Amino acid sequence: MIQGYNERRISGETWRLASLDNTAGPETCIQCGACRKRCPQKIDIPGTMRAFASLLGNGR
């Protein structure tokens, strides 16, 4: 899902998102932070999912 966010943010092209095999979108993130604790790169995944949902127009 973060790949989709990066594609949309960097290229601005939404057609690339169709090729990603995701069953759930960024709006399904419950913002619990469990993934952030486990991420070896220390990425703020909940924040990224919020931003991605906003880019797609389905943010909270």
N, CA, C and O atoms as a MOPAC input file, in Angstrom:
PM7 MOZYME 1SCF
protein

 N      0.81000 1    -1.19100 1     0.00000 1
 C      0.00000 1     0.00000 1     0.00000 1
 C      0.85600 1     1.25700 1     0.00000 1
 O      0.48800 1     2.25800 1    -0.61600 1
 N      1.98600 1     1.21500 1     0.68100 1
 C      2.86200 1     2.38300 1     0.68000 1
 C      3.42900 1     2.61600 1    -0.72000 1
 O      3.69400 1     3.75600 1    -1.09900 1
 N      3.61600 1     1.54400 1    -1.48700 1
 C      4.05500 1     1.69400 1    -2.86500 1
 C      3.04400 1     2.53500 1    -3.64800 1
 O      3.42800 1     3.40100 1    -4.43400 1
 N      1.77200 1     2.28000 1    -3.43400 1
 C      0.72600 1     3.05300 1    -4.09500 1
 C      0.77300 1     4.51700 1    -3.70600 1
 O      0.62000 1     5.39500 1    -4.55600 1
 N      0.98100 1     4.78000 1    -2.44300 1
 C      1.09500 1     6.16100 1    -1.97100 1
 C      2.26400 1     6.85100 1    -2.64300 1
 O      2.13700 1     7.98000 1    -3.11500 1
 N      3.40800 1     6.17100 1    -2.68800 1
 C      4.59000 1     6.76300 1    -3.31300 1
 C      4.37800 1     7.01300 1    -4.80100 1
 O      4.77400 1     8.05900 1    -5.31600 1
 N      3.75900 1     6.06700 1    -5.49200 1
 C      3.47400 1     6.24900 1    -6.91300 1
 C      2.59000 1     7.47800 1    -7.12700 1
 O      2.86200 1     8.29500 1    -8.00700 1
 N      1.55100 1     7.60400 1    -6.33600 1
 C      0.61300 1     8.72700 1    -6.49200 1
 C      1.27500 1    10.04900 1    -6.12700 1
 O      1.08000 1    11.05300 1    -6.81200 1
 N      2.05100 1    10.05300 1    -5.05500 1
 C      2.67100 1    11.28600 1    -4.57900 1
 C      3.79200 1    11.73800 1    -5.49600 1
 O      3.90100 1    12.92700 1    -5.79600 1
 N      4.62300 1    10.81500 1    -5.94600 1
 C      5.79100 1    11.18000 1    -6.74100 1
 C      5.42600 1    11.43600 1    -8.20200 1
 O      5.81100 1    12.45900 1    -8.76900 1
 N      4.69000 1    10.51700 1    -8.80800 1
 C      4.39300 1    10.66000 1   -10.23500 1
 C      3.12800 1    11.46800 1   -10.49200 1
 O      2.99000 1    12.10000 1   -11.53900 1
 N      2.20100 1    11.44600 1    -9.53100 1
 C      0.92900 1    12.13000 1    -9.73400 1
 C     -0.00100 1    11.37600 1   -10.66900 1
 O     -1.07400 1    11.86600 1   -11.02000 1
 N      0.41400 1    10.18600 1   -11.06700 1
 C     -0.37500 1     9.40600 1   -12.01700 1
 C     -1.17700 1     8.33600 1   -11.28100 1
 O     -0.61400 1     7.48700 1   -10.58900 1
 N     -2.47600 1     8.39000 1   -11.43600 1
 C     -3.31900 1     7.43300 1   -10.73200 1
 C     -3.44400 1     6.10800 1   -11.46400 1
 O     -3.82800 1     5.11400 1   -10.84700 1
 N     -3.13700 1     6.05200 1   -12.75400 1
 C     -3.27300 1     4.79800 1   -13.49600 1
 C     -2.37600 1     3.71000 1   -12.93700 1
 O     -2.69700 1     2.52800 1   -13.06000 1
 N     -1.24600 1     4.08500 1   -12.31800 1
 C     -0.34000 1     3.09700 1   -11.75600 1
 C     -0.96000 1     2.36100 1   -10.56800 1
 O     -0.57700 1     1.22800 1   -10.27500 1
 N     -1.89400 1     2.98400 1    -9.89500 1
 C     -2.51300 1     2.37600 1    -8.72200 1
 C     -3.34600 1     1.16000 1    -9.08700 1
 O     -3.49400 1     0.24500 1    -8.27700 1
 N     -3.89000 1     1.13900 1   -10.29000 1
 C     -4.72700 1     0.01800 1   -10.71300 1
 C     -3.94100 1    -1.28500 1   -10.78700 1
 O     -4.51000 1    -2.36700 1   -10.63600 1
 N     -2.63900 1    -1.18400 1   -11.01900 1
 C     -1.83800 1    -2.40000 1   -11.15100 1
 C     -1.42000 1    -2.98700 1    -9.80200 1
 O     -0.89800 1    -4.10100 1    -9.75000 1
 N     -1.64200 1    -2.25900 1    -8.72400 1
 C     -1.27500 1    -2.76900 1    -7.40600 1
 C     -2.31200 1    -3.76500 1    -6.92700 1
 O     -3.51500 1    -3.53200 1    -7.04800 1
 N     -1.84700 1    -4.86100 1    -6.39000 1
 C     -2.75400 1    -5.90800 1    -5.93400 1
 C     -3.05700 1    -5.71100 1    -4.45000 1
 O     -2.44600 1    -6.34600 1    -3.59000 1
 N     -3.99400 1    -4.83600 1    -4.17000 1
 C     -4.39700 1    -4.56000 1    -2.78400 1
 C     -5.88200 1    -4.83500 1    -2.64000 1
 O     -6.68300 1    -4.39700 1    -3.46700 1
 N     -6.24300 1    -5.54000 1    -1.61800 1
 C     -7.65800 1    -5.81000 1    -1.39600 1
 C     -8.29700 1    -4.74200 1    -0.52400 1
 O     -9.51600 1    -4.57400 1    -0.54200 1
 N     -7.49500 1    -4.02800 1     0.22900 1
 C     -8.01800 1    -2.98200 1     1.10600 1
 C     -7.27200 1    -1.69100 1     0.83100 1
 O     -6.07400 1    -1.70400 1     0.54700 1
 N     -7.97300 1    -0.59100 1     0.91500 1
 C     -7.35500 1     0.69900 1     0.66800 1
 C     -6.84900 1     1.33200 1     1.94900 1
 O     -7.04200 1     0.79200 1     3.03800 1
 N     -6.20100 1     2.47800 1     1.81500 1
 C     -5.62300 1     3.14200 1     2.97300 1
 C     -6.65200 1     3.61400 1     3.98900 1
 O     -6.32700 1     3.82600 1     5.15800 1
 N     -7.88800 1     3.77700 1     3.54500 1
 C     -8.94000 1     4.22500 1     4.47100 1
 C     -9.31300 1     3.15500 1     5.47800 1
 O    -10.01700 1     3.44500 1     6.44500 1
 N     -8.85900 1     1.91900 1     5.27800 1
 C     -9.17300 1     0.84400 1     6.21300 1
 C     -8.22000 1     0.80100 1     7.40500 1
 O     -8.43700 1     0.03300 1     8.34200 1
 N     -7.18200 1     1.60800 1     7.37800 1
 C     -6.23500 1     1.66700 1     8.49800 1
 C     -6.96700 1     2.18200 1     9.73700 1
 O     -7.64500 1     3.20800 1     9.68200 1
 N     -6.82800 1     1.47000 1    10.84700 1
 C     -7.52900 1     1.87100 1    12.06700 1
 C     -6.67300 1     2.76200 1    12.96700 1
 O     -7.08800 1     3.10600 1    14.07400 1
 N     -5.48700 1     3.13400 1    12.49900 1
 C     -4.61800 1     4.07500 1    13.20500 1
 C     -4.18200 1     3.58200 1    14.58300 1
 O     -4.01300 1     4.38400 1    15.50100 1
 N     -3.99900 1     2.26500 1    14.73600 1
 C     -3.61600 1     1.72100 1    16.04200 1
 C     -2.12000 1     1.87200 1    16.32600 1
 O     -1.71100 1     1.87900 1    17.48700 1
 N     -1.30300 1     1.99200 1    15.27900 1
 C      0.13400 1     2.18800 1    15.46600 1
 C      0.94200 1     0.91700 1    15.62500 1
 O      2.16200 1     0.98800 1    15.77500 1
 N      0.30400 1    -0.24700 1    15.59900 1
 C      1.03200 1    -1.50700 1    15.76100 1
 C      2.06200 1    -1.70200 1    14.65700 1
 O      3.15700 1    -2.20000 1    14.91600 1
 N      1.72900 1    -1.32000 1    13.44600 1
 C      2.65600 1    -1.48800 1    12.32000 1
 C      3.87900 1    -0.57800 1    12.47400 1
 O      4.99000 1    -0.96600 1    12.11400 1
 N      3.67800 1     0.61000 1    12.99900 1
 C      4.78200 1     1.55400 1    13.18500 1
 C      5.82000 1     0.97100 1    14.13800 1
 O      7.02100 1     1.14600 1    13.93300 1
 N      5.36600 1     0.28900 1    15.16400 1
 C      6.28500 1    -0.31700 1    16.13100 1
 C      7.09800 1    -1.44100 1    15.51100 1
 O      8.22100 1    -1.70200 1    15.94100 1
 N      6.54600 1    -2.10700 1    14.50800 1
 C      7.21700 1    -3.24800 1    13.88700 1
 C      8.02100 1    -2.87900 1    12.65100 1
 O      8.80500 1    -3.69700 1    12.17000 1
 N      7.85000 1    -1.68000 1    12.12700 1
 C      8.51300 1    -1.27700 1    10.88500 1
 C     10.01100 1    -1.06800 1    11.11600 1
 O     10.39300 1    -0.21900 1    11.92100 1
 N     10.87200 1    -1.83500 1    10.41800 1
 C     12.31100 1    -1.68100 1    10.60400 1
 C     12.84200 1    -0.34300 1    10.08900 1
 O     13.92900 1     0.08300 1    10.47900 1
 N     12.07400 1     0.32600 1     9.20600 1
 C     12.50600 1     1.61600 1     8.67900 1
 C     11.93700 1     2.78800 1     9.47300 1
 O     12.19300 1     3.94800 1     9.14800 1
 N     11.17500 1     2.48600 1    10.50000 1
 C     10.57500 1     3.50600 1    11.37300 1
 C      9.66900 1     4.47700 1    10.60400 1
 O      9.63500 1     5.67400 1    10.89000 1
 N      8.95300 1     3.94600 1     9.64500 1
 C      8.02200 1     4.75600 1     8.85600 1
 C      6.75400 1     4.98400 1     9.67200 1
 O      6.26100 1     4.07000 1    10.33300 1
 N      6.23400 1     6.19400 1     9.62300 1
 C      4.95300 1     6.49800 1    10.27400 1
 C      3.84300 1     5.98000 1     9.36200 1
 O      3.23100 1     6.74800 1     8.61900 1
 N      3.59200 1     4.68900 1     9.42400 1
 C      2.64100 1     4.06400 1     8.51600 1
 C      1.22400 1     4.60700 1     8.71600 1
 O      0.55900 1     4.88900 1     7.72000 1
 N      0.72700 1     4.77100 1     9.93900 1
 C     -0.61800 1     5.34300 1    10.07800 1
 C     -0.71900 1     6.74400 1     9.45800 1
 O     -1.72000 1     7.06800 1     8.81900 1
 N      0.29700 1     7.55500 1     9.64300 1
 C      0.29700 1     8.88500 1     9.04100 1
 C      0.33400 1     8.82400 1     7.52500 1
 O     -0.31800 1     9.61600 1     6.84500 1
 N      1.09900 1     7.88300 1     7.00300 1
 C      1.18300 1     7.69800 1     5.56100 1
 C     -0.15500 1     7.22600 1     4.99900 1
 O     -0.57600 1     7.67600 1     3.93300 1
 N     -0.81700 1     6.32900 1     5.70600 1
 C     -2.12800 1     5.85300 1     5.24900 1
 C     -3.16200 1     6.97800 1     5.28000 1
 O     -4.00800 1     7.06100 1     4.39000 1
 N     -3.10200 1     7.83900 1     6.29000 1
 C     -3.99800 1     9.00700 1     6.34600 1
 C     -3.76300 1     9.91200 1     5.14700 1
 O     -4.71300 1    10.34900 1     4.49700 1
 N     -2.49300 1    10.19400 1     4.85300 1
 C     -2.15800 1    11.06200 1     3.73400 1
 C     -2.57600 1    10.43400 1     2.40100 1
 O     -3.07200 1    11.12800 1     1.51300 1
 N     -2.37500 1     9.13100 1     2.26600 1
 C     -2.74000 1     8.43200 1     1.04000 1
 C     -4.26200 1     8.47100 1     0.84700 1
 O     -4.74100 1     8.74200 1    -0.25500 1
 N     -5.00800 1     8.20400 1     1.90100 1
 C     -6.46900 1     8.25600 1     1.80800 1
 C     -6.92500 1     9.66300 1     1.41400 1
 O     -7.87400 1     9.81700 1     0.64500 1
 N     -6.26400 1    10.66200 1     1.92900 1
 C     -6.59700 1    12.04000 1     1.59700 1
 C     -6.31300 1    12.32900 1     0.12900 1
 O     -7.11200 1    12.98200 1    -0.54100 1
 N     -5.17500 1    11.84500 1    -0.37600 1
 C     -4.84300 1    12.01100 1    -1.79500 1
 C     -5.88400 1    11.36800 1    -2.69500 1
 O     -6.20200 1    11.89600 1    -3.76100 1
 N     -6.41100 1    10.23700 1    -2.26800 1
 C     -7.39300 1     9.52000 1    -3.05800 1
 C     -8.80200 1    10.09000 1    -2.89000 1
 O     -9.73100 1     9.70400 1    -3.60000 1
 N     -8.94200 1    11.01300 1    -1.94100 1
 C    -10.24700 1    11.63200 1    -1.72700 1
 C    -11.16600 1    10.85900 1    -0.81900 1
 O    -12.37100 1    11.11000 1    -0.79300 1
 N    -10.61100 1     9.91100 1    -0.06500 1
 C    -11.47600 1     9.16400 1     0.85400 1
 C    -10.89300 1     9.18100 1     2.25900 1
 O    -11.00600 1     8.20700 1     3.00400 1
 N    -10.27500 1    10.28800 1     2.60700 1
 C     -9.68700 1    10.42200 1     3.93600 1
 C    -10.72000 1    10.70800 1     4.98900 1
 O    -11.89100 1    10.95300 1     4.69700 1
 N    -10.26700 1    10.67300 1     6.21300 1
 C    -11.16500 1    10.90400 1     7.35500 1
 C    -11.27400 1    12.36300 1     7.66100 1
 O    -11.98500 1    12.74800 1     8.58900 1

